[in-house]
Amino acid sequence: MASGPGLPDSLVLEIFLHLPHKAVLSAGFTCRQWFAVSRDEFLWKELFYNYYCIPRTVPRHPAAVSWYREFKRLYDCIPCVEVQTLKEHHDQVLHLAFSHRGHRFSSCSKDCTVKLWDTERSDGTISLVHSTSMREFNWGYTQFSQFNADDTLLLVSGVYLGPHQSSSGEIAVIILENYTLLSRVRNKPYDVFGCWLNETHLISGNLHWIGNMTSCSVLWLNKAFQDIESENLNVVKRLFKIQNINASTIRTVMVAHCRRHDSPDLLLDYEAQAQRTQQHQPLFFDLGNTDSEEEEDEDEEDEERGEKRVSAHLPPFKPSGIQHVIHGRQSIAARERELETKVARMMGSRRTKAPDPNLVSPSAPGEGEDKTYLLFTTGSLTYSPHQIGIKRIMPDQMTTCGPVLGEERGTEEFFDSLDHVIDIHGHIIGMGLSPDHSGAEDKHGYIWDRHYNICLARLKHDDVVNSVAFSPADQELLLSASDDSTIKVWHSPRMVRLAEAPQHPPRAHKLLSSLLGRRSGNLNGKP
């Protein structure tokens, strides 16, 4: 190599601006000067906007520490590589749910079983731990499951095939220590699904018809441990009684716990997370045939510079940020329905308190106390839900003790009012809290980035994708379930590469460190 001075940094940068990102990374290992230029912030800003086709008006995510690392997060740390296909279900797989620790997940299927899976095997694969069939309880199929807060109980929701109750469902609670059935609660309609309010209490629904097209939904708080003490203690309590019109009913009930210290950002601390799962493993892009690794002391330098990282909390609930999937509009049917709508509205205006338009948003900043909200889909104009209802659950309502059956409600408060209503210009067919992912009828699951409004990955199946779930313990692990009766396991390119690559021997590591100038800390030297 020539001993004279090399190209000026400005000229090297201009050349790099015309190269794809993989070529830039490969060229960066040529010499110290090129390595320094290949990490230039202006360069990676241009590569970022060009590669993801993002408008220049969209700023960098506020929690990102650099354009280079933001590119690496979206490109290399998104779970989009299929590593395993689970085929133990014999019919459509409808729902997946991780435990809060991430060490297990459950799956529900049209084969009427709920299965439990282990994600902590030493070889990195996922294995079946337990399977429970609900057919002996006259269920048609299982459709939803959820772990309680301490991962000791599993809520399983399904369709009940009782006589003349085609719209009825049931909720079962399973003890995970010995896989025994703890209790069962009726749930109507079945697509209320049900959910945990806390470690020991769950929410179910019941439907009561007032007229041909008008009904009310009653949401109940149920104690999971409905044992012999039920004779002397309340094990069920009515939470809310909410009016429905036009044959619409409350569906897809969820609970959002809004804590003061939750971070509003997505998890960006992928490198710190990797240190917990892959100790002393280097982080680097997939450079094809190159044998070089990215500098592995990058995290230590960040600590020396005092850079702060984002905590691994999920985003708090915000009404404007609810993920929803919209179906096309449908027309309102005939005069009879219109007439009953008017009657129901008149009745509602007299007996139901409307949401207060001046009410402060549930997620408004400055409110110090932790709050719990009930979220559900509903409607007022058509049968299909086109609204998201929000109702705060007060601390004294989180127990089955106290007044029951409306004893605390006055004569002028026949129905409970909602705290907030979000109108959607279309019919809602799904709803979930972040992180952002979705399934679709085009035989793909999708991973989205809310901040940049881009699709990061498409997860292919052979049929409709019904459920997608991120691991709460490892954001580079994702599951997808489909009507093709399979569950697919997806890892990020980085995790796949680390699992397949052999460890570098000490001498190779020393040479690599010398090449990158880590000993001297000077990245601006000559070739």
N, C-alpha and C positions, 0 to 999 in steps of 0.2 A: 504494500500500500504506500502511496506517495507520502512523503514526509512534510510537504508544503501545506499551507492552510487549505481547508476544505471550503465548500460552498457556504456563503453567508446564511445565517439562520432564516432571514426573510425569504431567500430564494428556496430553501428547503421547505419552508412552510407553504409557499405558493405551490410547490409541486405536490405536497401532501394534500392540499385542498382539492386536487383533481383526482385523488385516489379513493377507492372504497376503504371502509374502516379496517377490513382484514389486512389489506395491503399496507396501510399505515402502521398497524401494530407489528407486522412482520418487519417492515423497514426500520422500525424503532430499535430492533435488536442488532442493527448493523454496527453502530458505534454510539458513544456517549452523547455526542451532539445530536444525532438523529433521535436518540431516545428522548432527550429533553424536549425536542420540537414535537415529537409524537404525543406528548402529554400536554401540549399547549391548550389552554382553555378556549381560546378563540377558534382553534381548529376543531375541537370536539363540539363546540356550539354549532358550527356550520354542518358538520357531519350529522349531528343529531337532527336538526331541522330538515335536512335534505333526505335522510334515510326514512324518517317517519312521516314525512310530508305534513308537518305541523305548521300552521300559520305563524308567522313571526310575531304576531300580537300575543301569542300564548307564552307566558314567561316560564322559566324553569320552576319545577316544583319547589315550594318554599323550604322543604325539609332536605332537599338534595344538597350535598356538599360541593359538587363540581359537575360540570357537563360530562366529563369523562366517566365518572362513576354512575351518573344517571343513565348514560348510554349502556353501561355495563349491566346495570340493574334490569333494564327493560329487555336487553338483548340476551343476556346470558343467565339470568336468574329467574326466568319465568318458566313454570313447569309445563313444557310442551312436547316432551319426548316420552313416548309410550315405553314403559319398562316391564309391565306385567298385565296380563288379562285374567281376571277371576271369572270362572264359569260355573260356580257351584249352584247358582240359581237356575231354575228350570222354566222360568217365565219372565215377563217384563220386570225389570228392576226399576222401582218408582222413586226411591228416595235414599239418600246417604246422609249420615250424621256422624261427626267426630265427637269423641269425648273432649272435655275441656283441657285435659292434659295432652291429648293427641296420641295417647298410647293405644287407643282402640277406636274403631268406628263400627256403626251398625248399618244394615241395609234392609230395606223392605221391598217386597215383590208381589206380583200377581200370583205367585205360587203359594201365597198365604204363610210365608215364613218370615221371621226376623232373624237375621244372622249377625253374629259378632265376630270381628276380625282383629287380629293383633298386628300392630305396625312396628313392633320393637324387636324383631328377630335379628340375631347377630349377622345373618347373611344379607340383610337388607330387604328381604322379600316379605310379602304380606301373607298371613295364613289364617284359615278359618278356626275360630275358637269354639263357637257354640251356635246351634241352630234350634229355634223353637217354632213349631207349627201351631197356628191358631185355629185350625179347622175344627178341632174338638170343641171350640167355643162358638161354633156356628158362624165363623167369619168367612167372608168371601175372599178377602185379600188384605194384606197389610199395606199401608200407604204412607206412613210417616213415623219417625222415631226421634227422640231427643233425650240426651243424658241430663240428669239433674246437676246442680252446680258442683257437687263434690264427687260426681261420677260413681255414685253407689247405686243409683236406680236408673232404669231406662223406661221412658214413656213410649208406648207403641200405640199408634192409632190405626184403625182399620174399618172396613165396611162390614156391618152386621147383617146377616141374612135372616132376620126374624120374620114371622108372618106379618104381611101387610106393612112392612117397614123398610121399603126399598131405599129410602133416603137416610136411614139411621146408620150410625156408626157406634163404635165402642172404643174406649181407651183402656189399655191394660198397663199396669206397672209391674216391672220385673226386677227382682233383687239380683244384682250382678255378682254378688259373692257366691251364691249357690244356684243362680238361674231359676229361682222359684217365682211363681206368680203371687204378687202381693195383694192387688186389688183390681177391680174392673169398674169402669164408670161409663154410663150411656152417654152418647154424643150425637146430637141431631141438629143439622144435617151432618153427614160424615165429613164434608169438606170444611168444617170448622177446624178440624185436625186436633186442636188442643195444644197446650204448651205448659211448661213449668213456670210458676211464679217465683218459687224459691226452692230450697233443697227438699222440702216436705209437702208442698202444696202445688196442685196443678189446676189449670183452668179448662173447663169443658163448656159446651153449649147445649141449648135446648130451644126448639122452635115451637111457637104457639100461633095458630092461625086465628086472625080476628075476622077476616072476610075472605072472599074468593081470591083477592089479590093483595091483601094486607095482612101482615103478621108482626109479631114481636119476637126478638131474640133475647133469651135470658142467658147470661154468662154466669157460670157457677164456679166457686172456689171449692176444691175438693181436697181433703186430707189424704195423702197417699197411704197412710197406715190406718186403714179402716178395719180395725180388729174388734175384739169383744168389748173394748171400751166405748164403742159406738153407742151402746145402750145409755151411757151416762154423759157423753161428750158430743158436741157438734162435730161432725166430720164433713159437712157440706154447708155452704152459705152462698146466698145469692149475691153476686157482685153488682151487675148492672142489668137493667131491663131497657132495651133499645127498640124503638119502633122501626119496622120495615114497611115499605110500600112498593107497589108494582111487582109483587112476588119476589123481590130481591131479599136476600138473607145475608147475615154476617158470615164471612168465611175467612179462612187463613188467619187465625188469631196468633199474634206474636207479642212477646213482652220485650221492651227495650229498657235496660237499666242505664240511666244517664248519670255518670259519675263526674265529679268536678274535675278530676285530674286525667280524664281520658284525653288522648292525643287526637286531634282532628285529621292527622295525616296517615297515609298508608305506611305499612312497615317498609322502611328503607334501610334498616340496619342489617342487611343481608350478610355482611362480612363478620359482624359480631356474632350473628346467629351461627355462621359457619364455624366460628371458633368453638362454640359449645358442642357442635355435632361432629366436626372434623378437626380435631386438635392439630395445630401446626401444618395444616394443609394449605398450600398456596392458592391464590385466586388468580385466574387468568382467562382470557378469551380463548375460544376455539380457533386456532390459527391453522387448521388443516394439517399439513405435514411437518410443520415446524416442531422442533424438539425443545425450544426454549420456553421458560415459564416467566410469568410476570413477577415483579419483585414481591417477595413474601414478607418483607418488613414494613409494608405500607401501613398496616394497622398501628404498628408501634410509633411511626412518625406522626400519625394522626393524634395519638394520645399525647405525644410531646408538644404538638402544636395546640392542644387543648380543644380540638374540634368536638362538638357535642353531637350526640346521636339521638335518633328518635326512639322512644320506647315502643315495646312490642304490643301495645294495646290496639284493639280494633277501634275504628272511628265511632264516636258517640252518635246517637240517633239525631238526625236532623230531618224535619218533615220534607224539606226541599230536596234532600239527597237520597230519598228512598228509591231503591232500584225497582223498576217495574217494567213489565213487558206488555205492550199494548196490541190488542187485536183490532181489526177493522170495525167501523161503526155498524150498528144494526138499527133498523127503523123501529119505532114504537108502534105496536099493533093498535088496534081498533078503538072505536068510540067507547066501548064498555070499559076498556082499560083506562082511557082518558078520564071518563067520568069517575071511576073509582079513585084515580089519582087525585082529582080535585077534592073528593070527599076525604081522602086520607090526609091531604094537606090541611084541610079545614080542621080535622080532628087533631092533627099534630100541632097546628098553630095555637090551639086552645089548651092542649094538655102536655105538650112537650116543649121544653125550653130550647130555643135555637142556640147554636154556637155564638158566643160573643165576638163580634168582629174586631173589637178593641183588645181582645185577649192577647197577652204577650206570648210570642211563640215559645213552645216548650223548650226549645234549645237556645233561648235568648241568653247572651252572655251576661255575667254579673249576678246570676242567681246562684247563691252559695250552696244550697243543700242538694244532696243526691236525690234523684227523682226516678220514678218508675212509670212507664207509659204502656198502655195496651194499644196495639195497632191491629187493624183488621180491614179487610176489603168489604165494601158495601155499595149501595146504590139508592137513588131516589127517583130516577126517570125510567129505568128499564130493568128487566129481570137480571141481566148480567151485571156484575159489579163494575162501577166506573168511578168509585170514590174510595179514598183511604181515610178511615176514621181513626181519631186519636183521642184517647181518654186516659187521664192520669189516675193511677191507683194510689190512694192515700195509705200511709203506714198502718192506720187502724183497720184497713180493709184486707190486710195481708194475712189474716188469721180467720179461722172458722168460728172463733169466739165472738160474742156480741150479738146484736140484733140480726134476725133472719127474716126472710120473706117480706121485705119492705117495711118492717116495723119502724125503721128510722126515716121513712119517706112520708112527706105530707100529702094531703089529699089533692093538692094542686100540682104535684110532681109525679104524675102517673108513670111517665117514662123518664129515663136519665138523658140529660143533654150531653152532647159531645164537646170536648174542649177545642177540637180543630178538625176541619174537613178539607181534604185536598181533592179537587175535581180533576179528573183525567178525561181528555177528549178521545175516548175510546174505551174499550172493555179490557179490564185487567185480568190477565190469565195467570199471573205469577207475581210474587213479591218476596223480597228478602233484604236483610240488612247487609252492609258491606262486609268483607271485601267483594269486589266486583267480578262476577262471573255469571254465566247464563247458559241455559240449554236451548235447543231449537229443534224444529221439525225438519230441518234440512240435514239431519244426521250429523250435526256437529255441536260441540260445546264451544263456548267462546270465553276468552279472558279479556277484560277491558281495563283501560286506565282512565279513571274519571277525570283527572286533571287535564290530560292532553286530549281526551275524547278520541282515543284510537283503540283499535282492536289489536291486541298483542299476540294472540294465538288462536288457532282453530283446532279443536280436538275431534278427530274423526271417529265415528262409529258406523255400524251397518244399518242403524235404524234411529228413530227419534231419541234424542238425548233428554232425559227427564230430570236429572239432578247432577250438579257439580259442587264439589266441596273441597275447600282448602284445609290443610292441616293447621290447627292453631299453634302447633309446636314447631312446624317447619314450613314456611311459606313457599318452599321450593318443592313441595309434595302436594299433589292434587289428585282427586278421584272424580270419575265421571261414570254415570249409570245410564243405561239405555234400554229401549224396548227390544234390543237384540239379545237380552238376557245376560249381558256381561257387565262387569265393573272393570274399568281400565284405570291403571295406576300410571301417573305422569310425573316425571322428574324434570328439573331444569337441565339444560345442556351442561352447566357447570357441575352439577351433582353427578350426572352420568359420566362425565370425563374424569372426575376425581375417583369414582368407583372403579373405573377401568384402568387408569394410569398407574404404573408401578411407582414406588417411591424412588426419588433420585438418591443415588449413593452419596456419601459425604463428600467425596472428591469432586463429583459433578456439581454438587451444590456450591462448593467453594469456588469452583471456576465460574459458575454462573453469577455468584455474588461479585466476584472480581470484575466480570464483564460489565455488570450494571453499575459499577462504581460505588457499591454500597459501603465499602471499607473507608474510602476517602470522603464520601458524601458529595463528591463533585460530579455532576452530570453534564458539565459543559466542556469536558476535556476534548482533546483531539482524538481521531480514530487510532 
